[in-house]
Amino acid sequence: MTVLVFGQTGQVAQELAKFDDVTCLDRSAADLTRPDECVAAIRSTGPTAVINAAAYTAVDRAEEEEALATLINAEAPAAMAQECAAMGIPFVSVSTDYVFDGSGQAAWKPDDKVNPLGAYGRTKLAGERGITRAKGCHGILRTSWVVSAHGNNFVKTMLRLGVERAELSIVADQIGGPTPARDIAAACISMAGVLAKDPNKSGIYHFAGAPNTSWAKFAREIFDQAGIQCDVNEIPSSDYPTPAQRPLNSRLDCSSLETSFGISRPDWRRGLSDILRDLEQHHE
């Protein structure tokens, strides 16, 4: 299987690049603000599967740049999916828990009612719908709280702030599953392989790390594993206002992914240990 990946610098894309027979395209090779370039890249490469790991992920800035976010998160993936459908190859795209409004405490199932709270969620939902409308072989993988040794994410922010301050105030009423980018990449590769053999498994699936936790408890685990002395004060989201509202409940029901693809939820604590080791080795 030869896989074409849209994205090169993002957390998931950098993990996908470690797999054999994977070609990752950066913006210079395929600008997602120009969907026709994405289509041309698929045609010229002739892959046996395509994975979209690129996205506009600046959640707060998207409130002011929704048109740009729509191009990248909705129109480009829809164009990719249409071309993959025409070529008869599987298309896998990473989506988000932000398509839900975060109400209640039950884990969200793939067919639950969507109701995004902000521009980022709206654009990702539009992308999902565009992919589905293409009616090709596809897998939409909604995930949450992505972390890795790459780029900007919660783990790296906590490591930086934890050594600078004696205590931090961290939101405790948002609950979800931190998800290592390495596991997301592996899930995408596996899904593409299965879909190539069984297109009937096309659809929307959920994938998040276990167990569910809060940002505050996640921070404590980061400090514990990293050996950092920093107290965590638990605060409500109302004490940390942001331009874009965050869902309080980001729990995801991942059972259908395990049933259809044999992919189970990864233990994010073990993934965190791997990330810390990667960062330490890179630092050395």
Steps between C-alpha positions, in 0.01 A plus 500: 500500500638840400352780706486869416472722808388861495696674772865490597564715807194415709512257792324212324673561166845477662406164647356378169829586330669226704304226321628326189359590158363833624544830318418816694421822318566842648330823403744566217396173335128532567347815646174411674368849434504388135297176490583452131868461594405217734311325222794542263739356760288187539477452124873546439607278791260213433493361856301199618366702798486861615508632857417860583696599811505873421260747655444853620520436875527850651172467689482856632627671185243309295232721653642785290624292205212263439514543123865395493435213741212386278728481196753286687270291719201455271552579133844340463406167668180486296700542178747232612215262578340559160824420319558190712146387425562546127821296528341232716749532787437549875514844657559544872465840667558610859215694664418619849281478809423871442214400270304437825381760749648325802173464687424219745746242629443203270767409247411628154418238238574556129131534413411736786361841414771748407486861618835679484551793736732702278653563161764228524241232573272631225775482239604149601137387490463650152804299398347179633183564303694576182693174535180303556331662199785383275362147553838336469683260730577712805581503869446810713687472828386739771756537775581729793773668701785410265848491654849405383864601515438726200357848457291681757280299734394471864782269605773730373328807644476339844863392490605857424275671754553235767867586539432875490228516766431348840132455425259512207124541476361241258145441381339200671147490358595403144518121472646302211759253383852623425611329178862447392554600138704182451190291574283713272747449216504124552119495508480693172742262326308199629165645393629571150619142464172349616287738292696407188379143548156576644351834387176409680669607823497860381364749751572714804694358795631624833847456645632641828741402773389333822413552775295819475637779714498877555764745385596555864553129569683467169735778609568324831592180317735694272676654801516167682653315206740786423606542863391865508394661829202718406167521682181487294203710606174378348282774350176506295504595131321823595820614674699457178295667223609450138368648172367157400296301749640155579273196542482385862433139405745364244454135595490286184343156462761310298331159499407499130864556401604196701215291356565592137878542496628326813647829627465550875546816704866563589608569858603866483715461812723257313493732200603789725798298619605445138464871426715599798764250394496636143539855627788403727682321219445792265629741763816295541 
